[in-house]
Amino acid sequence: MPSLDPLTEAGEPHPLLTVDEAARMMRVGRSRAYALAHEYINSGGTAGMPVIVFGPGCFRVPRWALIELIATGRVVRLCDAIVQPTGVPVAR
């Protein structure tokens, strides 16, 4: 059985995870993990699973923020986005 924690080629944990890798670590389904990622984006970082967006459909989850969420239930806010009434975050 493969490990739930992806490693780099050097055997070190990678600092950024894909949403699928994060889902395996949280032991939730892929669809639920993507829903949590979208919830994070739409809430301006106040709810959901912390993600960094590198373009359309390219989300990465900072390992340290995911571990914080898993260990404490606290959602880490990665930026100071302003959320418009439509739910689309706007950068300052």
JOGI-V744865 format. One record per pair of residues at least 24 apart in sequence whose ideal C-beta (glycine too) atoms are under 6 Angstrom apart, sorted by the first residue. I is the first residue (numbers start at 0). J is the second residue. D is the distance in whole Angstrom. If there is no record, write none. Layout:
# JOGI-V744865
[[I;J;D] [I;J;D]]
This chain:
# JOGI-V744865
[[14;62;5] [15;59;4] [16;60;4] [16;62;6] [18;58;5] [21;60;4] [21;65;5] [41;86;4] [43;80;5] [43;82;4] [43;88;5] [44;76;4] [44;77;6] [46;74;6] [49;75;5] [49;77;5]]
